[in-house]
Every structure is written in C-alpha cells, then in structure tokens.
Amino acid sequence: MKPLGQGELDINAIRDALERLRRLAPFAKPAVLKACVEASTADGQVHLAEAELVRMVAATLDCPVPPTITA
C-alpha cells in the first residue's frame, strides 16, 4: 500500500487507517506507538500537533501515552 498524497487525505482515509491500526495484533501495537514517538521526537522537539497525533494513535491502540509525550 502506497502512502496517500496530501490531496488524497480526508477524514474517511484517516478513519480507515485508524481502524486498521485498531485491529493490529496486541503485540504489534507498542511497536507502532514507539515508531510514532520516534518520528515525533526526531528533531529533538515535540510540537503540539505531533503530541496530539501520538495521543490519538495511543488511544486507538489502547496503549498508554509514553512519558515523552505527556511531559
């Protein structure tokens, strides 16, 4: 599956992606959340929008929000 272009991204695409994440095997969910945290902290900063996206993914995966994001 190829990434969507900015013009293709809409609420339905986001909903579908989150639903696919929700159905992941339980052991795979922490790895996905860890990758999200690493991407959001790659520049040494966590911007509000990045933190909110990580929180949304964490909620979807039913995983706790990492301390890096809550601080």
VEXLO-696717 format. One record per residue: x, y, z of N, C-alpha, C, O, CB in turn; residue number from 1. Coordinates in nm, 4 decimals, always signed. Glycine has a CB too. Layout:
X/Y/Z/X/Y/Z/X/Y/Z/X/Y/Z/X/Y/Z/NUM
...
***
This chain:
+0.0844/-0.1174/+0.0000/+0.0000/+0.0000/+0.0000/+0.0890/+0.1238/+0.0000/+0.1774/+0.1364/+0.0847/-0.0961/-0.0002/+0.1218/1
+0.0667/+0.2147/-0.0936/+0.1491/+0.3352/-0.1021/+0.0894/+0.4466/-0.0160/-0.0317/+0.4513/+0.0054/+0.1622/+0.3817/-0.2488/2
+0.1753/+0.5361/+0.0329/+0.1244/+0.6488/+0.1118/+0.0326/+0.7382/+0.0283/+0.0503/+0.7511/-0.0928/+0.2410/+0.7315/+0.1680/3
-0.0638/+0.7983/+0.0934/-0.1546/+0.8893/+0.0255/-0.0879/+1.0237/+0.0053/-0.0091/+1.0679/+0.0889/-0.2848/+0.9054/+0.1045/4
-0.1189/+1.0883/-0.1048/-0.0743/+1.2244/-0.1269/-0.1595/+1.3192/-0.0436/-0.2682/+1.2825/+0.0009/-0.0812/+1.2612/-0.2766/5
-0.1109/+1.4395/-0.0228/-0.1831/+1.5347/+0.0612/-0.3250/+1.5596/+0.0091/-0.4177/+1.5745/+0.0887/-0.1063/+1.6667/+0.0690/6
-0.3429/+1.5642/-0.1212/-0.4744/+1.5869/-0.1785/-0.5699/+1.4701/-0.1598/-0.6914/+1.4872/-0.1696/-0.4610/+1.6167/-0.3233/7
-0.5163/+1.3518/-0.1332/-0.5986/+1.2321/-0.1154/-0.6393/+1.2104/+0.0300/-0.7245/+1.1262/+0.0586/-0.5241/+1.1103/-0.1660/8
-0.5800/+1.2845/+0.1206/-0.6054/+1.2647/+0.2624/-0.7352/+1.3334/+0.3029/-0.7500/+1.4546/+0.2869/-0.4881/+1.3175/+0.3463/9
-0.8277/+1.2561/+0.3547/-0.9530/+1.3119/+0.4044/-0.9954/+1.2339/+0.5288/-0.9279/+1.1390/+0.5687/-1.0643/+1.3073/+0.2946/10
-1.1033/+1.2724/+0.5880/-1.1475/+1.2119/+0.7136/-1.1748/+1.0622/+0.6976/-1.1512/+0.9849/+0.7904/-1.2730/+1.2827/+0.7646/11
-1.2238/+1.0214/+0.5821/-1.2514/+0.8792/+0.5608/-1.1221/+0.7977/+0.5548/-1.1164/+0.6868/+0.6079/-1.3318/+0.8594/+0.4316/12
-1.0188/+0.8518/+0.4908/-0.8902/+0.7832/+0.4837/-0.8293/+0.7713/+0.6228/-0.7724/+0.6678/+0.6574/-0.7940/+0.8573/+0.3890/13
-0.8411/+0.8767/+0.7020/-0.7897/+0.8739/+0.8384/-0.8652/+0.7713/+0.9221/-0.8044/+0.6933/+0.9954/-0.7999/+1.0128/+0.9026/14
-0.9966/+0.7714/+0.9110/-1.0786/+0.6750/+0.9848/-1.0409/+0.5320/+0.9483/-1.0273/+0.4465/+1.0359/-1.2275/+0.6988/+0.9569/15
-1.0243/+0.5063/+0.8191/-0.9883/+0.3714/+0.7743/-0.8508/+0.3298/+0.8265/-0.8317/+0.2153/+0.8675/-0.9904/+0.3642/+0.6214/16
-0.7557/+0.4224/+0.8248/-0.6215/+0.3919/+0.8742/-0.6246/+0.3619/+1.0241/-0.5613/+0.2669/+1.0700/-0.5255/+0.5090/+0.8453/17
-0.6979/+0.4426/+1.0996/-0.7085/+0.4182/+1.2434/-0.7782/+0.2854/+1.2728/-0.7427/+0.2164/+1.3683/-0.7839/+0.5327/+1.3111/18
-0.8747/+0.2506/+1.1930/-0.9435/+0.1217/+1.2117/-0.8473/+0.0058/+1.1856/-0.8494/-0.0936/+1.2582/-1.0668/+0.1113/+1.1176/19
-0.7632/+0.0176/+1.0829/-0.6641/-0.0877/+1.0568/-0.5662/-0.0986/+1.1741/-0.5287/-0.2089/+1.2140/-0.5870/-0.0590/+0.9249/20
-0.5252/+0.0159/+1.2290/-0.4367/+0.0136/+1.3458/-0.5047/-0.0527/+1.4649/-0.4424/-0.1304/+1.5373/-0.3932/+0.1557/+1.3828/21
-0.6316/-0.0219/+1.4849/-0.7053/-0.0778/+1.5990/-0.7087/-0.2302/+1.5936/-0.7098/-0.2964/+1.6975/-0.8484/-0.0225/+1.6022/22
-0.7104/-0.2858/+1.4724/-0.7206/-0.4311/+1.4557/-0.5853/-0.5029/+1.4573/-0.5795/-0.6240/+1.4360/-0.7912/-0.4619/+1.3267/23
-0.4780/-0.4301/+1.4821/-0.3468/-0.4942/+1.4896/-0.3432/-0.5970/+1.6024/-0.4187/-0.5881/+1.6992/-0.2367/-0.3891/+1.5102/24
-0.2547/-0.6937/+1.5877/-0.2329/-0.7896/+1.6960/-0.1787/-0.7137/+1.8172/-0.1003/-0.6200/+1.8016/-0.1340/-0.9040/+1.6520/25
-0.2198/-0.7532/+1.9372/-0.1791/-0.6800/+2.0576/-0.0282/-0.6606/+2.0721/+0.0159/-0.5549/+2.1173/-0.2301/-0.7513/+2.1780/26
+0.0514/-0.7604/+2.0347/+0.1963/-0.7483/+2.0498/+0.2578/-0.6501/+1.9498/+0.3702/-0.6048/+1.9713/+0.2610/-0.8844/+2.0338/27
+0.1884/-0.6162/+1.8423/+0.2396/-0.5237/+1.7413/+0.2104/-0.3778/+1.7766/+0.2789/-0.2877/+1.7282/+0.1796/-0.5566/+1.6057/28
+0.1109/-0.3544/+1.8592/+0.0681/-0.2177/+1.8894/+0.1762/-0.1321/+1.9555/+0.1949/-0.0175/+1.9145/-0.0522/-0.2218/+1.9781/29
+0.2483/-0.1829/+2.0566/+0.3532/-0.0990/+2.1164/+0.4615/-0.0572/+2.0175/+0.5152/+0.0531/+2.0280/+0.4171/-0.1721/+2.2314/30
+0.4940/-0.1430/+1.9225/+0.5959/-0.1088/+1.8229/+0.5492/+0.0052/+1.7331/+0.6280/+0.0928/+1.6975/+0.6307/-0.2315/+1.7379/31
+0.4228/+0.0044/+1.6968/+0.3678/+0.1128/+1.6151/+0.3714/+0.2432/+1.6935/+0.4107/+0.3470/+1.6403/+0.2231/+0.0806/+1.5704/32
+0.3308/+0.2381/+1.8191/+0.3309/+0.3590/+1.9010/+0.4734/+0.4096/+1.9215/+0.4975/+0.5303/+1.9182/+0.2636/+0.3324/+2.0369/33
+0.5673/+0.3183/+1.9424/+0.7073/+0.3588/+1.9581/+0.7570/+0.4278/+1.8321/+0.8286/+0.5275/+1.8416/+0.7960/+0.2371/+1.9904/34
+0.7215/+0.3781/+1.7151/+0.7618/+0.4406/+1.5890/+0.7018/+0.5809/+1.5770/+0.7675/+0.6726/+1.5277/+0.7183/+0.3534/+1.4692/35
+0.5789/+0.5973/+1.6214/+0.5154/+0.7296/+1.6182/+0.5896/+0.8272/+1.7095/+0.6130/+0.9422/+1.6725/+0.3669/+0.7195/+1.6602/36
+0.6261/+0.7810/+1.8278/+0.7001/+0.8658/+1.9221/+0.8359/+0.9027/+1.8638/+0.8773/+1.0184/+1.8713/+0.7177/+0.7942/+2.0585/37
+0.9051/+0.8058/+1.8061/+1.0361/+0.8336/+1.7476/+1.0260/+0.9342/+1.6335/+1.1118/+1.0214/+1.6197/+1.1002/+0.7044/+1.6977/38
+0.9234/+0.9227/+1.5531/+0.9052/+1.0184/+1.4431/+0.8755/+1.1579/+1.4964/+0.9255/+1.2569/+1.4430/+0.7919/+0.9726/+1.3501/39
+0.7945/+1.1658/+1.6009/+0.7568/+1.2970/+1.6543/+0.8702/+1.3643/+1.7307/+0.8701/+1.4865/+1.7458/+0.6365/+1.2832/+1.7448/40
+0.9666/+1.2869/+1.7788/+1.0779/+1.3449/+1.8546/+1.2075/+1.3500/+1.7749/+1.3122/+1.3839/+1.8301/+1.1001/+1.2660/+1.9812/41
+1.2025/+1.3173/+1.6472/+1.3236/+1.3083/+1.5647/+1.4022/+1.4395/+1.5589/+1.5248/+1.4374/+1.5478/+1.2865/+1.2660/+1.4243/42
+1.3336/+1.5521/+1.5663/+1.4046/+1.6801/+1.5598/+1.4395/+1.7349/+1.6978/+1.4852/+1.8485/+1.7105/+1.3211/+1.7815/+1.4848/43
+1.4177/+1.6536/+1.8010/+1.4503/+1.6953/+1.9365/+1.3416/+1.7764/+2.0042/+1.3579/+1.8183/+2.1188/+1.5752/+1.7739/+1.9351/44
+1.2321/+1.7989/+1.9359/+1.1197/+1.8747/+1.9899/+0.9917/+1.7964/+1.9647/+0.9838/+1.7161/+1.8717/+1.1115/+2.0170/+1.9264/45
+0.8924/+1.8207/+2.0481/+0.7600/+1.7634/+2.0241/+0.6626/+1.8802/+2.0168/+0.6323/+1.9441/+2.1176/+0.7187/+1.6597/+2.1370/46
+0.6150/+1.9064/+1.8982/+0.5182/+2.0143/+1.8778/+0.3797/+1.9654/+1.9192/+0.3530/+1.8452/+1.9208/+0.5180/+2.0622/+1.7292/47
+0.2937/+2.0581/+1.9519/+0.1600/+2.0240/+1.9997/+0.0859/+1.9326/+1.9020/+0.0253/+1.8339/+1.9436/+0.0793/+2.1509/+2.0232/48
+0.0903/+1.9643/+1.7742/+0.0196/+1.8819/+1.6753/+0.0747/+1.7392/+1.6729/-0.0011/+1.6431/+1.6590/+0.0308/+1.9450/+1.5351/49
+0.2069/+1.7259/+1.6865/+0.2675/+1.5925/+1.6893/+0.2227/+1.5159/+1.8130/+0.1883/+1.3979/+1.8050/+0.4210/+1.6026/+1.6857/50
+0.2232/+1.5836/+1.9273/+0.1810/+1.5191/+2.0515/+0.0359/+1.4740/+2.0429/+0.0020/+1.3646/+2.0880/+0.1995/+1.6140/+2.1702/51
-0.0493/+1.5571/+1.9857/-0.1902/+1.5202/+1.9719/-0.2079/+1.4002/+1.8799/-0.2921/+1.3142/+1.9060/-0.2708/+1.6382/+1.9191/52
-0.1299/+1.3933/+1.7727/-0.1384/+1.2775/+1.6835/-0.0936/+1.1505/+1.7542/-0.1554/+1.0453/+1.7379/-0.0538/+1.3001/+1.5582/53
+0.0141/+1.1595/+1.8329/+0.0604/+1.0423/+1.9079/-0.0456/+1.0003/+2.0091/-0.0707/+0.8811/+2.0267/+0.1948/+1.0719/+1.9796/54
-0.1075/+1.0967/+2.0750/-0.2146/+1.0639/+2.1711/-0.3312/+0.9946/+2.1017/-0.3895/+0.9007/+2.1560/-0.2645/+1.1913/+2.2421/55
-0.3651/+1.0411/+1.9814/-0.4756/+0.9811/+1.9072/-0.4420/+0.8359/+1.8704/-0.5263/+0.7471/+1.8832/-0.5067/+1.0637/+1.7797/56
-0.3198/+0.8129/+1.8251/-0.2792/+0.6766/+1.7901/-0.2777/+0.5899/+1.9155/-0.3232/+0.4756/+1.9121/-0.1396/+0.6761/+1.7217/57
-0.2260/+0.6429/+2.0259/-0.2226/+0.5666/+2.1512/-0.3638/+0.5284/+2.1958/-0.3873/+0.4157/+2.2394/-0.1525/+0.6478/+2.2618/58
-0.4555/+0.6208/+2.1848/-0.5942/+0.5913/+2.2222/-0.6543/+0.4855/+2.1301/-0.7258/+0.3961/+2.1754/-0.6792/+0.7193/+2.2181/59
-0.6252/+0.4963/+2.0022/-0.6763/+0.3983/+1.9063/-0.6221/+0.2592/+1.9362/-0.6941/+0.1597/+1.9271/-0.6398/+0.4392/+1.7632/60
-0.4939/+0.2537/+1.9721/-0.4294/+0.1252/+2.0012/-0.4575/+0.0759/+2.1421/-0.4211/-0.0362/+2.1778/-0.2804/+0.1367/+1.9811/61
-0.5220/+0.1592/+2.2218/-0.5488/+0.1276/+2.3626/-0.4189/+0.0999/+2.4364/-0.4076/+0.0045/+2.5134/-0.6434/+0.0064/+2.3745/62
-0.3193/+0.1877/+2.4102/-0.1890/+0.1802/+2.4752/-0.1684/+0.3089/+2.5561/-0.2210/+0.4139/+2.5192/-0.0738/+0.1600/+2.3697/63
-0.0933/+0.3014/+2.6648/-0.0663/+0.4237/+2.7404/+0.0204/+0.5197/+2.6605/+0.1040/+0.4781/+2.5803/+0.0014/+0.3904/+2.8733/64
-0.0007/+0.6482/+2.6836/+0.0786/+0.7507/+2.6164/+0.2177/+0.7521/+2.6814/+0.2288/+0.7609/+2.8037/+0.0091/+0.8926/+2.6255/65
+0.3217/+0.7435/+2.6014/+0.4571/+0.7419/+2.6571/+0.4880/+0.8713/+2.7323/+0.4373/+0.9775/+2.6962/+0.5601/+0.7203/+2.5455/66
+0.5718/+0.8630/+2.8378/+0.6054/+0.9823/+2.9161/+0.6683/+1.0928/+2.8327/+0.6521/+1.2102/+2.8659/+0.6988/+0.9454/+3.0278/67
+0.7381/+1.0599/+2.7276/+0.7996/+1.1598/+2.6400/+0.6941/+1.2557/+2.5871/+0.7212/+1.3747/+2.5708/+0.8734/+1.0918/+2.5230/68
+0.5766/+1.2064/+2.5606/+0.4694/+1.2871/+2.5025/+0.3893/+1.3575/+2.6099/+0.3387/+1.4669/+2.5849/+0.3776/+1.2007/+2.4178/69
+0.3755/+1.3007/+2.7268/+0.2927/+1.3610/+2.8294/+0.3603/+1.4785/+2.8987/+0.2930/+1.5616/+2.9596/+0.2550/+1.2580/+2.9307/70
+0.4942/+1.4860/+2.8899/+0.5677/+1.5937/+2.9591/+0.5505/+1.7276/+2.8910/+0.6057/+1.8277/+2.9367/+0.7156/+1.5603/+2.9671/71
***
